Amino acid sequence: MRAEIITIGDELLIGQVVDTNSAFMAQMLNDAGIELYQITSVHDDAAHIASAVMDAFSRADIVITTGGLGPTKDDITKHVLCNLMGGKLVPDVNVEAHVRALYKDRPDVLNRLTETQWQVPDNCTVLPNRVGSAPLMYWHTEEGRALFCLPGVPYEMEVAMREQILPAIKSMYAKNSNSIIHRTILVSGIPESALAIHLDTFETELPADIHLAYLPKDGTIRLRLSSYGLSEEIVSKHLQKLIGLVQPWLVATEDKPVEVLTGEWLKKQGKTIATAESCTGGKLASLLNKHAGSSAFYKGSVVAYSNEVKENVLCVPKEDVEQYGAVSEQVVSAMAQGVMKLLHTDYAIATSGVAGPDGGTAEKPVGTVWIAIACPEKVYTEVLHLRGDRNVITDKASAKALVRFVQKVVEKAQN
């Protein structure tokens, strides 16, 4: 069972709006056992919309459009699909009652443009849109294909997918959907090309219905096994073999962000952590308090950008700064120990580096970042040589620091 998504709107194609709808719908379709084959974005243009729908029908069983269902002149999706499917627009009393009830406290909204919302194609099935004025519509063709038309407002689309569209799709195609299984593990410390060579035999010997994908991000690589139609038992067997092959570089055997893995482990152990940041300027702190419940394990941070703050707040020895420089193993190690002592935590992570675009030297070029992880028994340190602009370098350094915490502390404790 195959689906395609068509997002409609000039705003998507000029970068004014980021398409988050497709990612949400893709996840829901995947969970329902429906393979998403393609995502297409088109202009608010009748010919463009019509050709995109017909092209999608040549490949997919289910086509879902989002966008272009508002009451203004540039919202033409309903008119285009009505013509394409051979119908005509007629008033729908149920949609009218819903729209009037929706705006009963705002009579100024009800005007000649709003009234177009209850005009619907006479050959479609109308589903209620509980949170918006645009009706949800779908057509079921004689060939067994389905065309669903959803609003582009993300909240309305999400409610529609959960409450109306997915139940309708499951009802129509319950016998045709396959079991789709994705299993992802996280590794770090080996280049993607070297990892691919290391896993060449494993990948070659995989069954035709299992695919291995490499997804690098911020110095880590997510390895995803995807299966269409095979059992959980078969996929699990190959996953365990994969885990054994990447053991030296393994970060996690589940698809969770490293900050979540860090927080879950700290909470489970009843331990706390703090951060001391120079070049990353608070990004590490932002990752650690990104998710609810972080107050249970994360105490705080010192952004020690200047040497004076390093020395006076974190008690980094002045002679270390003068002898080795702020970007050094000695200084970053002292920063981690200093913030751990200052905030009375069990662990601490520190960063200091040259994020650029200026400040690099032959000895310490832009992208040189030292990280330190302070534990009760020792301090782990590592120098990173990162590429990219300032934001890329600081993002990678922050993520890499948490990856190393998981590898050096969490994995070690669990093994």
C-alpha positions in Angstrom: 0.0 0.0 0.0 1.6 3.2 -1.2 0.8 6.9 -0.4 1.9 10.3 -1.6 1.6 13.7 0.0 1.1 16.9 -2.0 1.6 20.2 -0.1 0.1 23.2 -1.7 1.1 26.9 -1.3 3.4 29.5 -2.8 4.7 30.2 0.8 6.3 26.7 0.9 8.2 27.3 -2.3 9.7 30.7 -1.4 10.8 29.6 2.1 8.3 31.7 4.0 6.8 28.7 5.7 8.6 25.4 6.6 6.7 22.3 5.7 6.2 20.4 9.0 3.0 18.8 7.9 4.7 16.2 5.7 6.9 14.9 8.5 3.9 14.5 10.8 1.8 12.7 8.1 4.7 10.5 7.1 5.1 9.2 10.7 1.4 8.5 11.0 1.3 6.7 7.7 4.3 4.7 8.6 2.8 3.7 11.9 -0.3 2.5 10.0 1.8 0.3 7.8 1.5 2.5 4.7 4.6 3.2 2.7 5.1 6.9 1.8 6.6 7.0 -1.7 6.9 10.7 -2.5 6.3 14.2 -1.1 5.6 17.0 -3.6 5.2 20.7 -3.1 3.4 22.8 -5.6 2.3 26.4 -6.3 -1.2 27.8 -5.8 -1.7 27.1 -9.5 -4.6 25.1 -10.9 -2.6 23.3 -13.6 0.3 22.6 -11.2 -2.0 21.1 -8.6 -4.0 19.0 -11.1 -0.9 17.5 -12.7 0.7 16.7 -9.4 -2.4 14.8 -8.3 -2.6 12.8 -11.5 1.2 12.1 -11.4 0.8 10.9 -7.8 -2.2 8.6 -8.8 0.1 6.9 -11.4 2.3 5.7 -8.5 0.2 5.6 -5.3 -3.0 4.1 -3.9 -3.6 7.1 -1.6 -2.9 10.8 -2.3 -3.2 13.4 0.5 -3.2 17.1 -0.2 -2.7 19.8 2.4 -3.2 23.6 1.9 -5.3 25.9 -0.2 -8.6 25.4 1.6 -9.1 28.9 3.0 -11.8 31.4 1.9 -9.5 33.8 -0.1 -8.9 33.9 -3.8 -5.5 32.2 -3.7 -7.1 29.2 -2.0 -8.0 27.2 -5.0 -7.4 23.5 -4.0 -11.1 22.7 -3.5 -12.1 24.1 -6.9 -9.3 22.3 -8.7 -10.0 18.9 -7.1 -13.7 19.3 -7.7 -13.1 19.9 -11.4 -10.5 17.2 -11.6 -12.8 14.6 -10.1 -15.7 15.6 -12.2 -18.0 17.2 -9.7 -19.6 20.6 -8.9 -19.7 22.7 -5.8 -22.9 22.6 -3.7 -23.8 23.9 -0.3 -23.5 21.5 2.6 -25.9 22.1 5.5 -23.8 20.2 8.0 -20.6 22.2 7.2 -22.6 25.5 7.3 -24.0 24.6 10.7 -20.4 23.8 11.9 -18.9 27.0 10.6 -21.7 29.1 12.1 -21.3 27.4 15.5 -17.5 27.8 15.2 -17.8 31.6 14.8 -21.0 32.2 16.9 -19.0 34.6 19.2 -17.4 36.3 16.2 -20.1 37.4 13.8 -17.7 39.7 12.0 -16.0 36.6 10.6 -19.1 35.4 8.9 -19.1 37.1 5.5 -19.5 36.3 1.8 -16.0 34.8 1.7 -16.5 32.6 4.8 -19.7 31.3 3.3 -17.6 29.7 0.5 -16.3 27.2 3.2 -19.6 25.3 3.2 -19.5 24.8 -0.6 -18.3 21.3 -1.2 -17.9 19.0 -4.3 -21.1 17.0 -4.8 -19.2 13.8 -5.5 -16.9 13.6 -2.4 -17.4 12.4 1.1 -17.2 15.2 3.7 -15.6 14.6 7.1 -16.0 17.0 10.0 -13.1 19.4 10.8 -13.6 19.7 14.5 -11.1 22.6 15.0 -11.4 24.6 11.7 -13.8 25.9 9.1 -12.5 24.1 6.0 -14.3 20.8 5.4 -12.2 17.6 5.1 -13.0 15.9 1.8 -12.1 12.6 0.1 -12.9 10.8 -3.1 -12.7 7.0 -3.5 -12.2 6.1 -7.2 -13.6 3.1 -9.1 -10.0 1.9 -9.4 -9.8 1.7 -5.6 -7.6 4.8 -5.1 -8.3 7.5 -2.6 -7.8 11.3 -2.6 -7.9 13.1 0.7 -8.0 16.9 0.9 -6.8 18.4 4.2 -6.2 22.0 5.5 -2.6 23.3 5.6 -2.9 24.8 9.1 -0.7 22.3 11.1 -3.0 22.0 14.1 -6.0 21.4 12.0 -4.1 18.9 9.8 -2.9 17.0 12.9 -6.4 16.7 14.4 -7.8 15.7 11.0 -5.2 12.9 10.5 -5.7 11.5 14.0 -9.5 11.7 14.2 -10.7 11.3 10.6 -8.1 10.5 7.9 -6.2 7.6 9.4 -9.4 5.8 10.7 -10.9 6.2 7.1 -7.7 4.8 5.5 -7.5 1.9 7.9 -11.2 1.1 7.2 -10.7 1.2 3.5 -7.4 -0.7 3.2 -7.1 -2.8 6.4 -6.4 -5.9 4.4 -3.7 -4.2 2.2 -1.4 -2.6 4.7 1.9 -4.2 5.5 3.9 -4.3 8.7 6.5 -1.6 8.5 9.3 -1.9 11.1 12.1 0.6 11.7 14.8 -0.1 14.2 17.5 2.5 14.8 20.8 2.5 16.7 23.2 5.3 17.3 27.0 5.1 16.8 29.9 7.6 17.0 33.6 7.6 16.6 34.0 6.2 13.1 33.7 7.9 9.7 30.6 7.0 7.7 32.6 5.6 4.8 34.7 3.4 7.1 31.5 2.2 8.8 30.0 1.3 5.4 33.0 -0.7 4.5 32.9 -2.4 7.9 29.3 -3.4 7.4 29.6 -4.3 3.7 29.2 -8.0 4.2 26.3 -7.6 6.7 24.5 -5.3 4.3 25.0 -7.5 1.3 23.6 -10.5 3.2 20.4 -8.7 4.4 17.1 -10.1 3.0 15.7 -8.1 0.1 12.9 -6.8 2.3 15.3 -5.2 4.9 17.2 -2.0 4.1 20.0 -0.4 6.0 20.2 3.4 6.0 23.1 5.6 7.2 21.9 8.9 8.7 24.8 11.1 9.9 24.2 14.1 12.1 26.5 16.2 14.3 29.3 13.7 14.5 27.0 10.7 15.1 25.5 8.2 12.7 22.0 6.7 13.0 21.9 3.2 11.5 18.3 2.3 10.6 17.0 -1.1 9.6 13.7 -0.9 7.7 11.5 -3.8 6.9 8.3 -4.0 4.9 6.2 -7.1 5.6 8.6 -9.1 7.7 8.1 -10.2 11.2 9.5 -8.5 14.3 11.5 -11.7 15.1 13.3 -11.6 11.8 14.1 -7.9 12.1 15.3 -8.4 15.7 17.7 -11.1 14.6 19.4 -8.9 12.1 19.4 -5.9 14.5 21.2 -7.9 17.2 23.9 -8.9 14.6 24.3 -5.3 13.6 24.7 -4.2 17.3 27.4 -6.8 17.7 29.3 -5.5 14.7 29.3 -1.9 15.8 29.9 -2.5 19.5 33.2 -0.4 19.7 31.3 2.7 18.5 27.8 2.1 19.9 26.1 5.0 21.7 22.5 3.7 22.0 20.4 0.8 20.8 17.2 2.9 20.6 16.3 5.9 18.6 16.4 8.7 21.2 18.3 12.0 21.2 21.5 11.8 23.3 20.2 14.4 25.7 17.2 12.2 26.4 19.4 9.2 27.0 21.6 11.3 29.3 18.6 12.6 31.3 16.9 9.2 31.6 20.0 7.6 33.0 20.8 10.4 35.4 17.2 10.4 36.8 17.3 6.6 37.1 20.5 6.8 39.0 19.5 9.8 41.1 22.5 11.7 39.9 23.0 15.4 38.8 25.0 17.2 36.2 26.2 20.7 35.4 27.9 22.4 32.4 30.6 24.9 31.9 30.7 26.4 28.4 33.0 28.6 26.5 32.7 28.3 22.7 29.3 26.6 22.8 27.9 29.6 24.7 24.9 27.8 26.4 24.0 25.3 23.6 24.9 22.4 25.8 22.7 23.7 28.6 19.9 24.2 26.1 20.1 20.6 25.0 20.0 19.3 28.6 17.0 21.4 29.6 15.2 20.9 26.3 12.8 18.3 27.6 10.4 18.3 30.5 11.7 16.9 33.8 15.3 18.1 33.4 15.2 19.9 36.8 15.5 16.4 38.3 19.1 16.0 37.0 20.3 19.3 35.6 21.5 21.9 38.1 22.8 24.7 35.8 25.6 26.1 33.8 28.4 28.7 33.8 29.0 30.3 30.4 32.6 31.2 31.0 33.5 32.9 27.7 36.2 35.2 29.1 39.3 34.0 30.9 38.4 36.2 33.9 35.2 34.1 34.4 37.1 30.9 33.9 39.6 31.9 36.6 37.4 33.8 39.0 34.2 31.7 38.9 35.3 28.2 37.9 38.7 28.5 39.7 40.7 27.6 36.6 44.4 28.2 37.5 45.6 31.4 35.9 49.0 29.7 35.1 47.2 27.0 33.1 45.4 29.6 31.0 48.7 31.5 30.4 50.8 28.4 29.7 48.4 26.3 27.7 45.7 28.8 26.4 42.0 28.8 27.0 41.5 26.1 24.3 43.4 23.3 26.0 43.0 20.0 27.8 44.2 21.5 31.1 41.8 24.4 31.0 38.7 22.5 29.9 39.4 19.8 32.5 39.7 22.5 35.2 36.4 24.1 34.0 34.5 20.8 34.3 35.9 20.1 37.8 35.2 23.7 38.8 31.6 23.7 37.9 31.0 20.3 39.4 32.4 21.6 42.7 30.6 25.0 42.4 27.1 23.5 41.8 27.6 20.4 43.9 26.8 17.9 41.1 27.9 14.3 40.5 29.0 15.0 36.9 29.9 17.9 34.7 30.7 18.6 31.1 32.8 21.5 29.8 33.7 22.9 26.4 36.3 25.3 25.1 37.3 25.9 21.5 37.7 28.1 18.5 34.3 28.4 16.8 35.4 31.0 14.2 35.3 32.6 11.8 38.3 34.3 13.4 40.7 33.3 16.2 42.2 30.2 14.7 46.0 29.6 14.6 48.2 27.1 12.9 48.4 25.2 16.1 44.7 25.6 17.0 42.7 26.2 13.8 39.0 27.1 13.7 37.0 24.0 14.6 39.4 22.9 17.4 37.2 22.1 20.5 38.2 20.5 23.7 35.6 18.7 25.8 35.9 17.4 29.3 33.6 15.1 31.3 34.2 15.2 35.1 33.2 12.2 37.1 33.7 11.4 40.8 36.7 9.1 40.0 38.3 10.8 36.9 38.0 13.4 34.1 37.7 12.3 30.5 39.0 14.7 27.9 39.0 14.8 24.1 39.9 17.2 21.3 37.6 17.6 18.4 38.5 18.9 14.9 35.2 20.1 13.5 34.3 21.6 10.1 31.6 24.2 9.2 30.6 27.7 10.1 30.3 28.9 13.7 26.8 27.6 14.3 27.7 24.2 12.8 30.8 23.9 14.9 29.1 24.8 18.2 26.1 22.5 17.4 28.4 19.6 16.7 30.5 20.2 19.8 27.5 20.3 22.0 26.0 17.1 20.6 29.4 15.4 20.6 30.0 16.2 24.3 26.7 14.5 25.2 27.6 11.5 23.0 30.8 11.1 24.8 29.0 11.3 28.2 26.7 8.5 27.1 29.7 6.4 25.8 32.1 7.1 28.7 29.7 7.2 31.6 26.3 5.7 30.8 27.4 2.8 28.7 30.3 2.0 31.0 27.9 1.9 34.0 25.4 -0.3 32.2 28.1 -2.8 31.1 
